Amino acid sequence: MIRMTTNRFNAAAATVLLAGALVTGPAFAQTQNRALMEIPADKARISGSITIDYNSRSERSQSKEDVYEIGELAIADLMILRGTISRVPETNMNYSVKFDVVNPNNPGQVAREVAILRGDVPIDSNGRYNPETGNLRIDIVKGNQATYKYSGAIQGRAVVRWWDVAKKLKSAAKEATKAYSRYVDGKVITIQVKNPDPLRFDRLGLASGPFSFLAETKVSGVLDYDYELGNWLTDQSGVTFTYAVGDKVISDKITGSIRFVSEPGEMTDAKGKKHKYTSYYDYSLRLNEQPVNKDSGFFGGDTTQADTDAFFSNADTTKPGIYGRVYYSDSDTGCKRVADDKGTLKCVGPTRSEVTYDLKGVGVNYQQLANWVKLEQLIIGPFTDE
């Protein structure tokens, strides 16, 4: 974890480093090049915590608003996020997240609350998330002040609560399945999912900043949700991030999976503190990996447990990508209850989750890691719906 101090950048450093700065000559080239600089393995981590209070699920709360409190989320030796995201399910999300930024020339030096991610993300009746309509933006509030807006939309998945999942799966059995393929130990592994539910990125634009070298990025593609197992997957097209650094236009593609595992245990965070957990998401997201021949997916057949385990395995973390786990410690005190198919009253879901991040990037640069973090902040609602 980055050592925090009360120091501030001097005015010259702030002018070079903060988004919206007008810089020229060698300093400009340096900031542009940093976007494409591979992050050292010992620093390429996402660590920290988020506490979620699902007030909409609680009998004890009069509020219908869920609150995501970001305690401190450190992104490599780049920036630290802290603040609040509030959400009225299926209606609206509101952001107030502050950025501290780390001096690349002196990692012990941190400029606090340099920028703020703020604004609304309305959710329409079709489950479409609209950051552009809600004026979601990154405001640079120190140094050379500027505003950078999000654009486009996310077509959210058709949320199905647990008490409707059996009906959903029964219906899915009569519908087409979707095949997902990836290379594992040099061979193609294909699994099939019945009627997955997509998060679709529709001309989504991630705002620039908070550093001047972190460019605006366009996102396209889908993340699919598997109701049966609770996993997230990409298809062969993956999720594509397109941005420009100087006069160079770059497209990166993320493919892979985020597997849900319902298993209790204990982990130690980046500060050496122990946390008990009730479940976790296992990340195996690869960056610009070799595409699988599209015809190979025709021969996947029925998915076996061995194929499923191999597909989701992150034993090989040598390829560029994002790996690791995000741990959840869930509690359901005071939860609302709904009768299951046997008439037994059960909680609609946890009323509180303590989330701990322990992710690492392999062979990724600063732009790539920042892009994923910005995207995940936008989809934090759908990620925690089930």
C-alpha beads as a LAMMPS data file, in Angstrom:
LAMMPS data file: protein, C-alpha beads

386 atoms
385 bonds

1 atom types
1 bond types

-500.0 500.0 xlo xhi
-500.0 500.0 ylo yhi
-500.0 500.0 zlo zhi

Masses

1 110.0

Atoms # bond

1 1 1 0.000 0.000 0.000
2 1 1 1.225 3.510 -0.801
3 1 1 2.522 5.528 2.154
4 1 1 0.274 8.545 2.717
5 1 1 1.739 11.941 3.569
6 1 1 0.449 15.471 3.902
7 1 1 2.836 16.754 1.245
8 1 1 1.546 18.427 -1.875
9 1 1 3.056 18.548 -5.331
10 1 1 4.699 21.869 -6.093
11 1 1 2.906 24.038 -8.635
12 1 1 5.123 22.965 -11.540
13 1 1 4.575 19.274 -10.881
14 1 1 0.821 19.776 -10.604
15 1 1 0.765 21.616 -13.932
16 1 1 2.458 18.704 -15.663
17 1 1 0.555 15.883 -13.995
18 1 1 -3.051 16.880 -13.546
19 1 1 -5.656 16.344 -16.239
20 1 1 -6.406 19.478 -18.181
21 1 1 -2.863 20.775 -17.871
22 1 1 -1.326 22.674 -20.763
23 1 1 2.189 21.268 -21.109
24 1 1 4.692 21.140 -23.932
25 1 1 8.123 19.795 -24.777
26 1 1 9.823 16.985 -22.813
27 1 1 7.311 17.149 -19.956
28 1 1 4.431 16.507 -22.378
29 1 1 6.218 13.533 -23.921
30 1 1 6.914 12.137 -20.459
31 1 1 3.256 12.288 -19.362
32 1 1 2.052 10.793 -22.645
33 1 1 4.554 7.945 -22.440
34 1 1 3.522 7.102 -18.875
35 1 1 0.077 5.984 -20.097
36 1 1 1.740 3.146 -22.031
37 1 1 4.374 2.331 -19.408
38 1 1 4.065 -1.221 -18.064
39 1 1 3.430 -1.169 -14.328
40 1 1 6.092 -3.013 -12.302
41 1 1 4.756 -6.330 -11.029
42 1 1 5.154 -5.376 -7.364
43 1 1 3.058 -2.224 -7.865
44 1 1 0.379 -3.404 -10.313
45 1 1 -2.257 -4.096 -7.691
46 1 1 -5.809 -3.068 -6.847
47 1 1 -6.316 -3.234 -3.091
48 1 1 -8.631 -1.738 -0.535
49 1 1 -12.177 -2.021 0.725
50 1 1 -15.783 -1.100 0.044
51 1 1 -18.612 -1.433 2.563
52 1 1 -22.107 -1.852 1.124
53 1 1 -25.294 -1.227 3.098
54 1 1 -28.267 -2.627 1.170
55 1 1 -30.918 -0.465 2.808
56 1 1 -33.430 -1.452 0.131
57 1 1 -33.272 -5.048 1.447
58 1 1 -33.579 -4.212 5.138
59 1 1 -36.722 -4.265 7.266
60 1 1 -34.999 -1.927 9.725
61 1 1 -34.247 0.874 7.276
62 1 1 -36.716 3.453 6.027
63 1 1 -34.416 4.208 3.109
64 1 1 -34.632 2.492 -0.271
65 1 1 -31.133 3.700 -1.086
66 1 1 -28.170 1.305 -1.066
67 1 1 -24.861 2.912 -0.070
68 1 1 -21.400 1.856 -1.290
69 1 1 -18.749 3.409 0.947
70 1 1 -15.279 3.264 -0.605
71 1 1 -12.898 3.265 2.329
72 1 1 -9.664 3.398 0.374
73 1 1 -9.149 1.737 -2.987
74 1 1 -5.525 1.966 -4.141
75 1 1 -4.804 1.591 -7.853
76 1 1 -1.122 0.671 -8.311
77 1 1 1.212 3.627 -7.672
78 1 1 -1.271 5.806 -9.526
79 1 1 -4.257 6.931 -7.477
80 1 1 -6.444 6.220 -4.459
81 1 1 -10.237 6.357 -4.498
82 1 1 -12.460 7.110 -1.517
83 1 1 -16.028 8.288 -1.257
84 1 1 -19.620 7.207 -1.734
85 1 1 -21.820 5.709 -4.433
86 1 1 -25.529 5.590 -3.600
87 1 1 -28.130 3.638 -5.509
88 1 1 -31.873 3.299 -5.639
89 1 1 -32.162 -0.102 -7.366
90 1 1 -33.543 0.053 -10.897
91 1 1 -33.870 3.864 -10.614
92 1 1 -30.665 5.840 -10.125
93 1 1 -27.025 5.872 -9.025
94 1 1 -25.247 8.906 -7.591
95 1 1 -21.454 9.302 -7.385
96 1 1 -19.241 11.302 -5.057
97 1 1 -15.805 9.658 -5.225
98 1 1 -12.602 11.616 -4.607
99 1 1 -9.224 10.882 -6.171
100 1 1 -5.862 11.228 -4.453
101 1 1 -3.001 11.032 -6.948
102 1 1 0.532 9.735 -6.451
103 1 1 3.592 11.638 -7.677
104 1 1 5.223 9.321 -10.267
105 1 1 8.621 10.828 -9.479
106 1 1 8.196 10.396 -5.720
107 1 1 5.649 7.676 -4.784
108 1 1 5.706 8.766 -1.143
109 1 1 4.181 12.094 -2.158
110 1 1 0.387 12.169 -2.527
111 1 1 -1.821 15.067 -3.601
112 1 1 -5.149 14.624 -1.839
113 1 1 -8.616 15.166 -3.308
114 1 1 -7.315 16.401 -6.615
115 1 1 -10.414 15.299 -8.530
116 1 1 -13.971 14.115 -7.923
117 1 1 -16.082 11.610 -9.826
118 1 1 -19.577 12.996 -9.412
119 1 1 -23.002 13.123 -10.992
120 1 1 -25.933 10.791 -11.531
121 1 1 -26.526 7.681 -13.593
122 1 1 -30.282 7.357 -14.229
123 1 1 -31.581 3.826 -14.883
124 1 1 -34.564 3.690 -17.232
125 1 1 -37.449 1.208 -17.276
126 1 1 -35.494 -1.065 -19.646
127 1 1 -32.552 -1.343 -17.234
128 1 1 -30.382 1.049 -19.279
129 1 1 -27.730 3.002 -17.346
130 1 1 -27.258 6.533 -18.709
131 1 1 -24.178 8.330 -17.317
132 1 1 -24.334 10.951 -20.068
133 1 1 -27.912 11.924 -19.186
134 1 1 -26.973 12.263 -15.519
135 1 1 -23.903 14.408 -16.230
136 1 1 -21.460 11.936 -14.675
137 1 1 -18.022 13.506 -14.857
138 1 1 -14.544 13.787 -13.404
139 1 1 -13.958 17.307 -12.105
140 1 1 -10.342 18.366 -11.601
141 1 1 -10.630 20.694 -8.619
142 1 1 -6.941 21.397 -7.907
143 1 1 -4.171 22.593 -10.169
144 1 1 -5.481 23.472 -13.624
145 1 1 -9.225 22.913 -13.127
146 1 1 -11.206 21.084 -15.799
147 1 1 -14.216 18.833 -16.320
148 1 1 -14.298 15.574 -18.299
149 1 1 -17.616 13.867 -18.936
150 1 1 -18.767 10.297 -19.422
151 1 1 -20.831 9.511 -22.502
152 1 1 -22.921 6.729 -24.010
153 1 1 -24.776 4.115 -21.976
154 1 1 -24.775 0.607 -20.510
155 1 1 -27.659 -1.683 -21.273
156 1 1 -28.046 -3.324 -17.897
157 1 1 -28.886 -6.950 -17.441
158 1 1 -32.509 -7.936 -16.799
159 1 1 -32.158 -8.401 -13.057
160 1 1 -33.794 -11.580 -11.813
161 1 1 -33.951 -12.038 -8.051
162 1 1 -33.187 -15.407 -6.505
163 1 1 -36.859 -16.241 -5.992
164 1 1 -37.386 -16.005 -9.775
165 1 1 -34.203 -17.800 -10.831
166 1 1 -35.787 -21.286 -10.926
167 1 1 -38.397 -19.994 -13.339
168 1 1 -35.687 -18.238 -15.354
169 1 1 -33.567 -21.399 -15.632
170 1 1 -36.550 -23.528 -16.596
171 1 1 -37.312 -21.097 -19.396
172 1 1 -33.627 -20.935 -20.378
173 1 1 -33.515 -24.712 -20.847
174 1 1 -35.807 -24.267 -23.846
175 1 1 -33.767 -21.449 -25.330
176 1 1 -30.454 -21.334 -27.179
177 1 1 -27.230 -21.707 -25.211
178 1 1 -24.175 -19.563 -25.744
179 1 1 -20.693 -21.043 -26.070
180 1 1 -17.556 -19.503 -24.547
181 1 1 -14.093 -20.657 -25.572
182 1 1 -10.552 -19.911 -24.393
183 1 1 -7.105 -21.460 -24.559
184 1 1 -6.067 -23.447 -21.479
185 1 1 -2.646 -25.117 -21.519
186 1 1 -2.498 -24.785 -25.293
187 1 1 -5.860 -26.351 -26.065
188 1 1 -9.326 -24.915 -26.608
189 1 1 -11.802 -25.341 -23.753
190 1 1 -15.447 -24.554 -24.507
191 1 1 -18.280 -24.259 -22.012
192 1 1 -21.938 -23.456 -22.604
193 1 1 -24.303 -21.231 -20.625
194 1 1 -28.085 -21.280 -20.883
195 1 1 -29.535 -17.896 -21.786
196 1 1 -26.865 -15.609 -20.249
197 1 1 -27.867 -12.064 -19.368
198 1 1 -25.603 -9.378 -20.872
199 1 1 -24.314 -6.023 -19.711
200 1 1 -23.895 -4.308 -23.060
201 1 1 -21.670 -1.258 -23.514
202 1 1 -23.301 1.063 -26.012
203 1 1 -20.879 3.765 -27.223
204 1 1 -19.797 4.114 -23.590
205 1 1 -17.159 6.777 -23.070
206 1 1 -14.974 6.737 -19.937
207 1 1 -13.877 10.231 -18.950
208 1 1 -10.264 11.387 -19.072
209 1 1 -8.278 11.938 -15.899
210 1 1 -7.469 12.428 -13.171
211 1 1 -3.931 12.511 -14.666
212 1 1 -3.456 14.253 -18.020
213 1 1 -1.998 11.075 -19.548
214 1 1 -5.128 8.989 -18.823
215 1 1 -7.092 9.432 -22.027
216 1 1 -10.812 9.308 -22.725
217 1 1 -11.712 5.740 -23.667
218 1 1 -14.551 4.231 -25.688
219 1 1 -15.861 0.866 -24.496
220 1 1 -17.763 -1.703 -26.555
221 1 1 -18.756 -5.345 -26.123
222 1 1 -20.591 -7.311 -23.428
223 1 1 -20.111 -8.909 -20.032
224 1 1 -22.470 -11.877 -19.699
225 1 1 -23.974 -13.090 -16.434
226 1 1 -24.683 -16.771 -15.791
227 1 1 -27.662 -17.126 -13.442
228 1 1 -27.042 -20.792 -12.791
229 1 1 -23.538 -20.384 -11.337
230 1 1 -23.316 -16.650 -10.637
231 1 1 -20.332 -16.089 -12.955
232 1 1 -19.426 -13.259 -15.333
233 1 1 -17.913 -14.083 -18.738
234 1 1 -16.914 -12.446 -21.991
235 1 1 -17.623 -13.943 -25.378
236 1 1 -15.042 -14.175 -28.174
237 1 1 -15.476 -10.484 -29.002
238 1 1 -14.544 -9.534 -25.455
239 1 1 -14.774 -6.007 -24.068
240 1 1 -12.823 -3.526 -26.191
241 1 1 -11.249 -0.289 -24.896
242 1 1 -10.210 2.245 -27.572
243 1 1 -8.239 5.401 -26.800
244 1 1 -5.631 7.736 -28.274
245 1 1 -2.196 8.505 -26.842
246 1 1 -0.695 11.362 -28.812
247 1 1 -1.359 10.535 -32.474
248 1 1 -1.596 6.784 -31.793
249 1 1 -5.014 5.101 -31.564
250 1 1 -4.965 1.913 -29.468
251 1 1 -7.552 -0.834 -28.958
252 1 1 -7.212 -3.294 -26.080
253 1 1 -9.454 -6.304 -25.613
254 1 1 -10.319 -7.920 -22.267
255 1 1 -11.505 -11.535 -22.373
256 1 1 -12.039 -14.145 -19.700
257 1 1 -14.098 -14.683 -16.597
258 1 1 -14.960 -13.632 -13.068
259 1 1 -16.058 -16.755 -11.207
260 1 1 -18.295 -16.674 -8.135
261 1 1 -17.268 -19.029 -5.327
262 1 1 -19.495 -19.494 -2.275
263 1 1 -16.900 -20.596 0.231
264 1 1 -16.022 -19.152 3.647
265 1 1 -12.481 -18.482 4.738
266 1 1 -9.990 -15.881 5.915
267 1 1 -7.637 -13.648 3.929
268 1 1 -4.906 -11.118 4.745
269 1 1 -5.095 -7.742 2.990
270 1 1 -2.294 -5.535 1.652
271 1 1 -1.856 -3.931 5.086
272 1 1 -1.515 -7.280 6.847
273 1 1 -4.998 -7.175 8.376
274 1 1 -7.011 -10.407 8.450
275 1 1 -10.580 -10.563 7.133
276 1 1 -13.103 -13.362 7.276
277 1 1 -15.200 -13.822 4.158
278 1 1 -18.286 -15.756 3.099
279 1 1 -17.630 -15.827 -0.674
280 1 1 -15.413 -14.329 -3.347
281 1 1 -15.084 -13.518 -7.051
282 1 1 -12.090 -15.120 -8.750
283 1 1 -10.737 -12.966 -11.603
284 1 1 -9.128 -14.435 -14.710
285 1 1 -9.252 -11.585 -17.222
286 1 1 -6.734 -11.600 -20.031
287 1 1 -5.542 -8.672 -22.060
288 1 1 -5.211 -8.992 -25.831
289 1 1 -4.923 -12.783 -25.676
290 1 1 -4.785 -14.984 -28.751
291 1 1 -8.329 -15.342 -30.159
292 1 1 -9.824 -18.807 -30.433
293 1 1 -10.866 -19.961 -33.888
294 1 1 -14.589 -19.211 -33.998
295 1 1 -15.423 -22.654 -35.413
296 1 1 -13.820 -24.381 -32.420
297 1 1 -16.807 -23.488 -30.252
298 1 1 -19.066 -25.705 -32.372
299 1 1 -17.604 -28.820 -30.774
300 1 1 -17.909 -28.000 -27.099
301 1 1 -20.803 -30.402 -26.529
302 1 1 -22.294 -30.560 -23.047
303 1 1 -20.154 -28.771 -20.513
304 1 1 -18.432 -31.165 -18.114
305 1 1 -17.254 -30.218 -14.634
306 1 1 -13.662 -30.759 -15.765
307 1 1 -14.155 -28.323 -18.650
308 1 1 -15.773 -25.778 -16.348
309 1 1 -12.950 -26.004 -13.806
310 1 1 -10.328 -25.683 -16.537
311 1 1 -12.100 -22.744 -18.184
312 1 1 -12.231 -20.731 -14.960
313 1 1 -8.804 -21.711 -13.695
314 1 1 -6.363 -18.860 -13.083
315 1 1 -3.423 -21.158 -12.444
316 1 1 -1.605 -19.546 -15.381
317 1 1 -1.135 -15.890 -14.466
318 1 1 1.847 -15.306 -16.728
319 1 1 -0.219 -13.875 -19.590
320 1 1 -1.074 -10.153 -19.525
321 1 1 -4.283 -9.570 -17.609
322 1 1 -5.978 -8.987 -14.259
323 1 1 -6.024 -11.785 -11.695
324 1 1 -6.845 -12.341 -8.038
325 1 1 -9.914 -12.190 -5.847
326 1 1 -12.504 -9.791 -4.495
327 1 1 -13.759 -11.089 -1.140
328 1 1 -17.236 -10.586 0.345
329 1 1 -18.220 -10.863 3.984
330 1 1 -22.032 -10.853 3.893
331 1 1 -24.581 -10.525 6.677
332 1 1 -28.366 -10.507 6.471
333 1 1 -29.437 -8.969 9.777
334 1 1 -32.938 -7.503 9.517
335 1 1 -33.419 -8.662 5.935
336 1 1 -36.701 -8.608 4.061
337 1 1 -38.025 -12.109 3.381
338 1 1 -39.780 -13.781 0.483
339 1 1 -41.242 -17.294 0.295
340 1 1 -39.259 -19.763 -1.825
341 1 1 -40.856 -22.453 -4.039
342 1 1 -41.524 -24.568 -0.915
343 1 1 -43.166 -21.724 0.969
344 1 1 -40.209 -21.161 3.305
345 1 1 -39.424 -17.522 4.046
346 1 1 -35.881 -16.603 3.025
347 1 1 -33.843 -13.397 2.958
348 1 1 -33.937 -11.510 -0.319
349 1 1 -30.184 -11.039 0.038
350 1 1 -27.522 -9.669 2.374
351 1 1 -28.204 -6.356 4.052
352 1 1 -24.494 -5.587 4.383
353 1 1 -21.339 -6.639 2.527
354 1 1 -17.755 -5.875 3.508
355 1 1 -15.737 -6.147 0.296
356 1 1 -11.952 -6.505 0.155
357 1 1 -9.991 -6.216 -3.109
358 1 1 -6.865 -8.259 -3.766
359 1 1 -6.252 -8.037 -7.525
360 1 1 -3.004 -7.883 -9.458
361 1 1 -2.201 -6.786 -12.981
362 1 1 0.289 -8.718 -15.085
363 1 1 1.887 -7.017 -18.071
364 1 1 -0.565 -4.096 -17.960
365 1 1 0.120 -0.391 -18.380
366 1 1 -1.355 2.546 -16.468
367 1 1 -4.009 3.343 -19.070
368 1 1 -5.205 -0.272 -19.178
369 1 1 -5.513 -0.657 -15.417
370 1 1 -7.235 2.714 -15.013
371 1 1 -9.709 1.809 -17.768
372 1 1 -10.794 -1.363 -15.986
373 1 1 -11.174 0.417 -12.634
374 1 1 -13.310 3.171 -14.178
375 1 1 -15.518 0.602 -15.885
376 1 1 -15.959 -1.456 -12.721
377 1 1 -17.057 1.625 -10.779
378 1 1 -19.845 2.119 -13.325
379 1 1 -21.104 -1.461 -13.107
380 1 1 -20.809 -1.857 -9.337
381 1 1 -24.620 -1.956 -9.079
382 1 1 -25.199 -4.869 -11.488
383 1 1 -22.171 -6.666 -9.999
384 1 1 -23.901 -6.764 -6.602
385 1 1 -27.541 -7.238 -7.632
386 1 1 -27.839 -10.964 -7.207

Bonds

1 1 1 2
2 1 2 3
3 1 3 4
4 1 4 5
5 1 5 6
6 1 6 7
7 1 7 8
8 1 8 9
9 1 9 10
10 1 10 11
11 1 11 12
12 1 12 13
13 1 13 14
14 1 14 15
15 1 15 16
16 1 16 17
17 1 17 18
18 1 18 19
19 1 19 20
20 1 20 21
21 1 21 22
22 1 22 23
23 1 23 24
24 1 24 25
25 1 25 26
26 1 26 27
27 1 27 28
28 1 28 29
29 1 29 30
30 1 30 31
31 1 31 32
32 1 32 33
33 1 33 34
34 1 34 35
35 1 35 36
36 1 36 37
37 1 37 38
38 1 38 39
39 1 39 40
40 1 40 41
41 1 41 42
42 1 42 43
43 1 43 44
44 1 44 45
45 1 45 46
46 1 46 47
47 1 47 48
48 1 48 49
49 1 49 50
50 1 50 51
51 1 51 52
52 1 52 53
53 1 53 54
54 1 54 55
55 1 55 56
56 1 56 57
57 1 57 58
58 1 58 59
59 1 59 60
60 1 60 61
61 1 61 62
62 1 62 63
63 1 63 64
64 1 64 65
65 1 65 66
66 1 66 67
67 1 67 68
68 1 68 69
69 1 69 70
70 1 70 71
71 1 71 72
72 1 72 73
73 1 73 74
74 1 74 75
75 1 75 76
76 1 76 77
77 1 77 78
78 1 78 79
79 1 79 80
80 1 80 81
81 1 81 82
82 1 82 83
83 1 83 84
84 1 84 85
85 1 85 86
86 1 86 87
87 1 87 88
88 1 88 89
89 1 89 90
90 1 90 91
91 1 91 92
92 1 92 93
93 1 93 94
94 1 94 95
95 1 95 96
96 1 96 97
97 1 97 98
98 1 98 99
99 1 99 100
100 1 100 101
101 1 101 102
102 1 102 103
103 1 103 104
104 1 104 105
105 1 105 106
106 1 106 107
107 1 107 108
108 1 108 109
109 1 109 110
110 1 110 111
111 1 111 112
112 1 112 113
113 1 113 114
114 1 114 115
115 1 115 116
116 1 116 117
117 1 117 118
118 1 118 119
119 1 119 120
120 1 120 121
121 1 121 122
122 1 122 123
123 1 123 124
124 1 124 125
125 1 125 126
126 1 126 127
127 1 127 128
128 1 128 129
129 1 129 130
130 1 130 131
131 1 131 132
132 1 132 133
133 1 133 134
134 1 134 135
135 1 135 136
136 1 136 137
137 1 137 138
138 1 138 139
139 1 139 140
140 1 140 141
141 1 141 142
142 1 142 143
143 1 143 144
144 1 144 145
145 1 145 146
146 1 146 147
147 1 147 148
148 1 148 149
149 1 149 150
150 1 150 151
151 1 151 152
152 1 152 153
153 1 153 154
154 1 154 155
155 1 155 156
156 1 156 157
157 1 157 158
158 1 158 159
159 1 159 160
160 1 160 161
161 1 161 162
162 1 162 163
163 1 163 164
164 1 164 165
165 1 165 166
166 1 166 167
167 1 167 168
168 1 168 169
169 1 169 170
170 1 170 171
171 1 171 172
172 1 172 173
173 1 173 174
174 1 174 175
175 1 175 176
176 1 176 177
177 1 177 178
178 1 178 179
179 1 179 180
180 1 180 181
181 1 181 182
182 1 182 183
183 1 183 184
184 1 184 185
185 1 185 186
186 1 186 187
187 1 187 188
188 1 188 189
189 1 189 190
190 1 190 191
191 1 191 192
192 1 192 193
193 1 193 194
194 1 194 195
195 1 195 196
196 1 196 197
197 1 197 198
198 1 198 199
199 1 199 200
200 1 200 201
201 1 201 202
202 1 202 203
203 1 203 204
204 1 204 205
205 1 205 206
206 1 206 207
207 1 207 208
208 1 208 209
209 1 209 210
210 1 210 211
211 1 211 212
212 1 212 213
213 1 213 214
214 1 214 215
215 1 215 216
216 1 216 217
217 1 217 218
218 1 218 219
219 1 219 220
220 1 220 221
221 1 221 222
222 1 222 223
223 1 223 224
224 1 224 225
225 1 225 226
226 1 226 227
227 1 227 228
228 1 228 229
229 1 229 230
230 1 230 231
231 1 231 232
232 1 232 233
233 1 233 234
234 1 234 235
235 1 235 236
236 1 236 237
237 1 237 238
238 1 238 239
239 1 239 240
240 1 240 241
241 1 241 242
242 1 242 243
243 1 243 244
244 1 244 245
245 1 245 246
246 1 246 247
247 1 247 248
248 1 248 249
249 1 249 250
250 1 250 251
251 1 251 252
252 1 252 253
253 1 253 254
254 1 254 255
255 1 255 256
256 1 256 257
257 1 257 258
258 1 258 259
259 1 259 260
260 1 260 261
261 1 261 262
262 1 262 263
263 1 263 264
264 1 264 265
265 1 265 266
266 1 266 267
267 1 267 268
268 1 268 269
269 1 269 270
270 1 270 271
271 1 271 272
272 1 272 273
273 1 273 274
274 1 274 275
275 1 275 276
276 1 276 277
277 1 277 278
278 1 278 279
279 1 279 280
280 1 280 281
281 1 281 282
282 1 282 283
283 1 283 284
284 1 284 285
285 1 285 286
286 1 286 287
287 1 287 288
288 1 288 289
289 1 289 290
290 1 290 291
291 1 291 292
292 1 292 293
293 1 293 294
294 1 294 295
295 1 295 296
296 1 296 297
297 1 297 298
298 1 298 299
299 1 299 300
300 1 300 301
301 1 301 302
302 1 302 303
303 1 303 304
304 1 304 305
305 1 305 306
306 1 306 307
307 1 307 308
308 1 308 309
309 1 309 310
310 1 310 311
311 1 311 312
312 1 312 313
313 1 313 314
314 1 314 315
315 1 315 316
316 1 316 317
317 1 317 318
318 1 318 319
319 1 319 320
320 1 320 321
321 1 321 322
322 1 322 323
323 1 323 324
324 1 324 325
325 1 325 326
326 1 326 327
327 1 327 328
328 1 328 329
329 1 329 330
330 1 330 331
331 1 331 332
332 1 332 333
333 1 333 334
334 1 334 335
335 1 335 336
336 1 336 337
337 1 337 338
338 1 338 339
339 1 339 340
340 1 340 341
341 1 341 342
342 1 342 343
343 1 343 344
344 1 344 345
345 1 345 346
346 1 346 347
347 1 347 348
348 1 348 349
349 1 349 350
350 1 350 351
351 1 351 352
352 1 352 353
353 1 353 354
354 1 354 355
355 1 355 356
356 1 356 357
357 1 357 358
358 1 358 359
359 1 359 360
360 1 360 361
361 1 361 362
362 1 362 363
363 1 363 364
364 1 364 365
365 1 365 366
366 1 366 367
367 1 367 368
368 1 368 369
369 1 369 370
370 1 370 371
371 1 371 372
372 1 372 373
373 1 373 374
374 1 374 375
375 1 375 376
376 1 376 377
377 1 377 378
378 1 378 379
379 1 379 380
380 1 380 381
381 1 381 382
382 1 382 383
383 1 383 384
384 1 384 385
385 1 385 386
